[in-house]
Amino acid sequence: MKITVLNPYHPSQPFPSTDLALTEPDGLLAVGGCLSPLRILNAYRQGIFPWFNSDDPILWWSPNPRFVLFPAQLRISRRLAKTLRSERFSFKIDSAFSQVIDACSQPRTDSNGTWITDGIKQAYTQLHQQGIAHSAEAWFEGELVGGLYGIAMGQVFFGESMFHRKTDASKVAFAHLVTHLSHWGYQLIDCQVYTKHLESLGAIEIPRPDFVKYLDRYCDSKVDIKAWQLQ
């Protein structure tokens, strides 16, 4: 099947249907285009996200199945519950977005590179300045030690990446964020692709068509954006 090549000078260009995504590599749907806020938001609304290495063109994906968490299904292990009760870490939102995305961009021990390029950083920082991209952070003795960032759209939060510098720090940030999202009326958290880390917190795989139906149901719903002003 031929992959759609997007025009970098036409950010409102429609994406192809997610039904046309490849099965190998799983979910590859389109190539090229740009990382403008308009194109990125159009992508998320349809269940598509950018993911590529620094030496690749921009690649757009919609894998099947999709890995998601319903906030009410958050699973807290005994160990994590003990850590949360200890209040060892403090939790903040949007107090250090640039630091979080920089930390997420650092190469992992099992990888030689990163997909969070300078272009990705600039794009999501712009979305953060528009009140659309957010960070959730775990702090220890005044130091940022874990967190994640993602996109909020309607009653859906699209998670992008996590990091930790102390054991359980990213889980603490995620657990606190999910609790807040549930309180604010969010219905779905997109985790994109399977990880054992998020499975332990209650994330599950669902068919892509079901995921798209959830987006149609929840992305255009309203939540109180003032909720994200929590510090």
C-alpha positions in Angstrom: 0.0 0.0 0.0 1.3 3.5 -0.9 2.0 5.8 2.0 0.5 9.3 1.8 3.1 12.1 1.5 1.9 15.3 3.3 2.6 18.8 2.0 4.7 20.8 4.5 3.2 24.0 3.3 -0.4 22.9 3.8 -0.9 22.3 7.5 -4.7 21.9 7.2 -4.3 19.1 4.6 -6.5 16.2 5.7 -4.9 13.0 6.9 -5.9 9.7 5.3 -8.2 7.4 7.1 -6.6 5.5 9.9 -8.0 2.3 8.3 -5.3 2.8 5.7 -2.4 2.5 8.2 0.1 -0.2 7.5 0.2 -3.4 9.5 4.0 -3.6 9.1 5.4 -1.4 10.4 2.3 -1.3 12.6 0.4 1.9 12.3 2.5 3.9 9.8 0.0 6.1 8.0 1.8 9.1 6.4 5.1 10.8 6.0 6.3 14.4 5.7 4.3 17.5 6.4 5.1 19.8 9.3 4.8 20.1 13.0 2.5 23.1 13.1 -0.1 23.2 16.0 -2.9 22.9 13.5 -1.5 19.7 11.9 -0.6 18.1 15.2 -4.1 18.8 16.7 -5.7 17.5 13.5 -3.6 14.3 13.9 -4.6 13.7 17.5 -8.2 14.3 16.9 -8.1 11.4 14.4 -6.0 9.1 16.5 -2.7 9.8 14.8 0.6 11.0 16.3 4.1 11.9 15.1 7.0 9.6 16.0 10.4 9.6 14.2 14.1 9.6 14.7 16.2 12.8 14.1 17.5 11.5 10.8 14.1 10.4 9.5 11.4 12.5 7.8 8.3 13.2 10.0 6.4 9.9 10.3 2.7 9.8 11.4 1.3 6.7 13.2 -2.0 5.1 14.2 -1.2 1.7 15.6 -3.8 -1.1 16.1 -4.5 -2.0 18.8 -4.2 1.2 20.8 -3.0 1.3 24.4 -5.2 3.4 26.6 -6.2 3.9 30.2 -9.7 4.7 31.4 -9.1 6.9 34.5 -11.5 4.9 36.7 -9.4 1.8 36.0 -6.2 3.2 37.4 -4.4 0.4 39.3 -2.3 1.3 42.3 0.0 -1.4 43.7 0.6 -1.7 47.4 4.1 -0.4 47.0 3.0 2.6 45.0 0.2 3.3 47.4 2.7 3.3 50.3 4.9 5.7 48.3 1.9 8.0 47.7 0.9 7.9 51.4 4.4 8.8 52.4 4.3 12.0 50.5 7.9 11.6 49.7 7.3 13.3 46.4 5.4 16.5 45.8 3.2 16.9 42.7 2.9 19.9 40.4 1.3 20.6 37.0 2.8 22.9 34.3 5.5 24.3 36.6 8.4 23.0 34.5 7.2 22.0 31.1 10.5 22.7 29.3 12.4 20.8 31.9 10.1 17.8 31.6 10.3 17.6 27.8 14.0 18.0 27.9 14.3 15.2 30.4 12.0 13.0 28.3 14.3 13.6 25.3 17.4 12.2 26.9 18.4 8.8 25.4 17.3 5.8 27.4 19.6 3.0 28.6 18.0 0.7 26.0 18.2 3.2 23.1 20.9 5.0 21.3 18.8 8.0 20.3 15.6 9.9 20.9 12.5 10.7 18.9 12.0 14.0 20.8 13.9 16.2 18.4 14.4 20.0 18.6 11.4 20.3 16.2 9.2 18.2 18.5 10.3 20.3 21.5 9.5 23.5 19.7 6.1 22.3 18.5 4.9 21.0 21.9 6.3 24.0 23.7 4.2 26.2 21.4 1.2 24.0 22.2 2.0 24.4 25.9 2.0 28.2 25.5 -1.4 27.9 24.0 -2.7 26.0 27.0 -3.0 22.7 25.1 0.1 20.7 26.1 0.7 20.1 29.8 3.3 18.5 32.1 2.8 16.6 35.3 5.8 16.5 37.7 7.2 14.7 40.7 9.5 16.8 42.9 11.9 15.7 45.6 13.5 18.2 47.9 13.1 20.9 45.3 14.4 18.8 42.4 12.4 17.6 39.4 12.8 13.8 39.6 10.0 12.5 37.3 7.1 13.4 35.1 5.3 13.3 31.8 3.8 15.6 29.2 1.0 15.3 26.7 -1.9 17.0 24.9 -5.4 17.8 26.4 -8.3 17.8 24.0 -11.8 17.8 25.2 -12.1 14.9 27.7 -9.1 13.1 26.4 -5.5 13.3 27.5 -2.9 12.1 25.0 0.2 11.1 26.8 3.5 11.5 25.0 6.5 10.6 27.1 7.6 10.0 30.7 10.9 10.0 32.6 12.2 9.3 36.1 15.3 10.0 38.1 14.2 8.3 41.3 12.3 5.0 41.7 8.6 5.4 41.2 8.8 9.1 40.5 7.1 8.8 37.1 4.4 6.5 38.5 3.7 9.0 41.3 3.3 11.8 38.7 1.1 9.7 36.5 -1.1 8.4 39.4 -1.6 12.0 40.7 -2.4 13.2 37.1 -4.9 10.5 36.5 -6.6 11.2 39.8 -6.9 14.9 38.8 -8.0 14.1 35.3 -10.8 11.9 36.6 -11.9 14.6 39.0 -12.0 17.1 36.1 -14.2 14.9 33.9 -11.6 13.3 31.6 -12.8 10.0 30.2 -9.8 8.6 28.3 -6.0 8.7 28.5 -4.1 7.7 25.3 -0.9 5.8 26.0 -0.3 5.0 22.3 1.6 1.7 22.4 2.1 -1.1 24.9 4.5 -0.7 27.8 4.8 -3.0 30.8 5.2 0.1 32.9 1.8 1.5 32.1 0.1 -1.9 32.0 1.0 -2.2 35.7 -1.0 1.0 36.2 -4.1 -0.3 34.5 -3.6 0.5 30.8 -5.1 -1.9 28.3 -5.2 -2.5 24.5 -8.3 -1.8 22.5 -9.0 -2.1 18.8 -8.2 1.1 16.8 -11.8 1.5 15.5 -13.0 1.6 19.1 -10.4 4.1 20.0 -11.5 6.4 17.1 -15.1 6.1 18.4 -14.0 7.2 21.8 -12.3 10.2 20.3 -15.5 11.1 18.4 -17.4 10.9 21.7 -15.0 12.7 24.0 -12.7 15.1 22.1 -15.3 17.7 21.4 -16.7 17.6 25.0 -15.8 20.4 27.4 -13.8 20.5 30.6 -12.9 23.4 32.8 -9.5 24.5 31.5 -8.9 26.5 34.7 -8.3 23.1 36.3 -4.9 23.0 34.7 -3.9 26.1 36.6 -3.1 23.9 39.6 0.4 24.5 40.8 
